[in-house]
Amino acid sequence: MTGMRDELEVRLGQLVRERALDEAATLALASYGAELFGFLINLMGGETEAGDVFSQAVEDFWRGLPRFDARSTVRTWLYVLTQHAAARYRRSPWNGARRTGDAHLDSMAE
């Protein structure tokens, strides 16, 4: 981790321990949101699906934040939540569960 990221993670941990969850969530998403969204664009193959998954991941983050016990960094936890949200999105019959993850094959199936 870089020094700035270390400081950010320490601050996030303090906020969670102090139960300043609104501030912790705002700081975490302001710091890592763009990075996560870029990750999702690559993972999902487009901004529309990435936006849907990002919204779900943020909701999962917000709901889970009161129980966050800092066994990992907030950044790592956000990536895990994001990957889980992406997997749920892909499994959903309303979101194209038959997608392979290969853009060429997926476009042929449509």
SEGU-132794 format. One line per field, with one value per residue: residue number from 1; x, y, z of N, C-alpha, C in turn; residue in one letter. Coordinates in steps of 0.02 Angstrom, whole numbers, plus 50000, padded with zeros to 5 digits. Layout:
N
nr NUM|...
n_px X|...
n_py Y|...
n_pz Z|...
ca_px X|...
ca_py Y|...
ca_pz Z|...
c_px X|...
c_py Y|...
c_pz Z|...
rest A|...
This chain:
110
nr 1|2|3|4|5|6|7|8|9|10|11|12|13|14|15|16|17|18|19|20|21|22|23|24|25|26|27|28|29|30|31|32|33|34|35|36|37|38|39|40|41|42|43|44|45|46|47|48|49|50|51|52|53|54|55|56|57|58|59|60|61|62|63|64|65|66|67|68|69|70|71|72|73|74|75|76|77|78|79|80|81|82|83|84|85|86|87|88|89|90|91|92|93|94|95|96|97|98|99|100|101|102|103|104|105|106|107|108|109|110
n_px 50041|50018|50080|49981|49866|49873|49853|49724|49653|49674|49604|49475|49451|49450|49335|49235|49245|49208|49078|49038|48966|48906|48999|49111|49068|49049|49179|49249|49187|49208|49344|49373|49276|49280|49385|49334|49223|49285|49350|49235|49181|49273|49259|49122|49100|49042|48972|48838|48795|48896|48863|48741|48784|48876|48792|48724|48830|48869|48756|48762|48881|48845|48744|48817|48916|48898|48932|49061|49218|49351|49442|49505|49566|49464|49460|49492|49383|49279|49307|49282|49145|49100|49135|49054|48927|48931|48933|48807|48727|48755|48703|48569|48411|48353|48453|48530|48585|48643|48761|48931|49045|49133|49142|49126|49069|48953|48888|48856|48761|48651
n_py 49941|50114|50260|50360|50286|50198|50290|50331|50211|50192|50303|50272|50156|50211|50293|50197|50124|50225|50234|50324|50309|50363|50460|50377|50295|50391|50442|50325|50290|50405|50398|50272|50243|50280|50201|50072|50075|50085|49961|49880|49915|49857|49723|49695|49734|49851|50016|50026|49902|49898|50008|49965|49856|49920|50002|49905|49850|49959|49974|49852|49874|49983|49925|49824|49890|49926|49807|49782|49718|49743|49644|49647|49772|49917|49944|49818|49744|49813|49778|49640|49640|49701|49608|49502|49560|49575|49441|49399|49479|49428|49299|49321|49297|49406|49484|49435|49302|49205|49250|49239|49304|49330|49449|49438|49309|49327|49427|49359|49270|49347
n_pz 50000|49971|50055|50067|50045|50152|50257|50226|50245|50382|50431|50385|50460|50589|50580|50562|50682|50769|50737|50641|50517|50401|50363|50345|50239|50138|50123|50086|49964|49888|49879|49822|49728|49587|49542|49567|49481|49356|49356|49351|49227|49140|49182|49161|49032|48985|49013|49054|49112|49208|49286|49342|49419|49502|49577|49651|49723|49800|49879|49948|50018|50099|50177|50242|50312|50452|50513|50477|50513|50496|50450|50334|50219|50186|50052|49992|50038|49974|49840|49846|49878|49761|49661|49702|49683|49545|49505|49552|49471|49344|49357|49367|49290|49230|49186|49082|49103|49026|48976|48927|48962|48866|48748|48608|48589|48665|48592|48477|48524|48547
ca_px 50000|50053|50072|49916|49814|49877|49821|49653|49625|49673|49549|49412|49444|49429|49266|49192|49246|49171|49010|49025|48959|48893|49063|49154|49044|49062|49252|49269|49163|49243|49413|49380|49221|49300|49427|49289|49182|49329|49357|49173|49174|49312|49231|49055|49100|49009|48954|48770|48797|48940|48824|48693|48822|48905|48737|48712|48888|48866|48703|48789|48930|48810|48710|48865|48964|48894|48961|49130|49263|49419|49487|49539|49558|49400|49468|49486|49313|49239|49318|49246|49073|49089|49137|48993|48871|48936|48913|48734|48699|48761|48659|48499|48380|48334|48513|48570|48624|48678|48823|48991|49100|49169|49099|49112|49020|48890|48853|48829|48703|48594
ca_py 50000|50177|50297|50393|50234|50176|50341|50328|50151|50205|50349|50235|50113|50254|50314|50139|50111|50279|50228|50379|50268|50407|50489|50323|50275|50446|50444|50265|50292|50460|50377|50210|50233|50283|50142|50015|50081|50066|49888|49850|49925|49803|49658|49685|49747|49912|50061|50015|49847|49917|50052|49924|49817|49968|50022|49850|49844|50014|49956|49799|49907|50022|49880|49785|49932|49922|49743|49776|49707|49761|49588|49668|49844|49935|49937|49747|49725|49841|49736|49577|49655|49716|49545|49464|49593|49558|49371|49396|49511|49381|49241|49341|49287|49470|49520|49398|49250|49162|49282|49198|49346|49343|49496|49412|49255|49354|49464|49309|49238|49394
ca_pz 50000|49973|50117|50068|50052|50222|50298|50212|50277|50454|50443|50376|50518|50645|50571|50574|50754|50801|50711|50596|50456|50343|50343|50320|50172|50091|50111|50049|49895|49855|49868|49783|49682|49516|49530|49563|49421|49301|49360|49328|49154|49109|49200|49134|48960|48966|49067|49078|49160|49263|49329|49379|49469|49550|49622|49698|49767|49849|49926|49991|50060|50149|50224|50280|50347|50525|50536|50453|50570|50476|50438|50273|50208|50157|49979|49976|50051|49919|49781|49857|49869|49690|49625|49719|49649|49474|49497|49559|49411|49288|49369|49365|49225|49202|49165|49033|49137|48978|48953|48939|48981|48804|48712|48541|48594|48689|48539|48431|48555|48551
c_px 50044|50040|50004|49860|49814|49841|49745|49621|49623|49614|49482|49399|49421|49356|49217|49188|49206|49097|48989|49018|48944|48958|49110|49133|49060|49136|49274|49248|49194|49314|49420|49327|49240|49342|49383|49246|49223|49340|49294|49161|49212|49282|49165|49050|49063|48986|48884|48768|48841|48903|48774|48728|48851|48852|48724|48769|48888|48812|48728|48840|48895|48776|48759|48912|48958|48926|49034|49178|49337|49467|49525|49535|49488|49403|49459|49414|49267|49247|49281|49172|49056|49089|49076|48932|48872|48914|48837|48700|48699|48715|48585|48470|48359|48393|48557|48614|48662|48742|48883|49048|49145|49123|49080|49060|48953|48852|48824|48766|48641|48553
c_py 50062|50212|50330|50343|50207|50226|50340|50268|50159|50250|50313|50189|50152|50272|50256|50124|50163|50280|50289|50349|50310|50436|50436|50303|50328|50448|50384|50269|50349|50439|50319|50201|50232|50222|50080|50016|50063|49991|49854|49860|49871|49735|49644|49700|49809|49952|50047|49960|49864|49962|50014|49886|49863|49988|49967|49842|49899|50000|49902|49828|49944|49978|49841|49826|49929|49858|49734|49771|49714|49702|49597|49743|49856|49926|49864|49724|49751|49800|49669|49588|49667|49653|49502|49494|49577|49486|49364|49425|49462|49321|49258|49330|49352|49509|49480|49346|49205|49193|49239|49239|49363|49386|49470|49356|49280|49390|49415|49276|49282|49395
c_pz 50000|50039|50122|50077|50123|50267|50288|50248|50353|50471|50436|50436|50579|50640|50585|50649|50793|50781|50670|50526|50394|50317|50315|50250|50120|50073|50069|49976|49856|49836|49819|49729|49609|49497|49522|49500|49360|49298|49332|49254|49117|49122|49164|49059|48938|49025|49095|49130|49220|49312|49372|49436|49523|49600|49673|49747|49820|49901|49975|50041|50117|50201|50269|50324|50423|50554|50513|50512|50552|50472|50372|50270|50180|50081|49958|49984|49996|49855|49788|49847|49796|49648|49640|49685|49575|49461|49504|49497|49353|49296|49360|49295|49192|49175|49118|49064|49089|48951|48971|48968|48922|48761|48642|48544|48618|48635|48488|48458|48556|48488
rest M|T|G|M|R|D|E|L|E|V|R|L|G|Q|L|V|R|E|R|A|L|D|E|A|A|T|L|A|L|A|S|Y|G|A|E|L|F|G|F|L|I|N|L|M|G|G|E|T|E|A|G|D|V|F|S|Q|A|V|E|D|F|W|R|G|L|P|R|F|D|A|R|S|T|V|R|T|W|L|Y|V|L|T|Q|H|A|A|A|R|Y|R|R|S|P|W|N|G|A|R|R|T|G|D|A|H|L|D|S|M|A|E
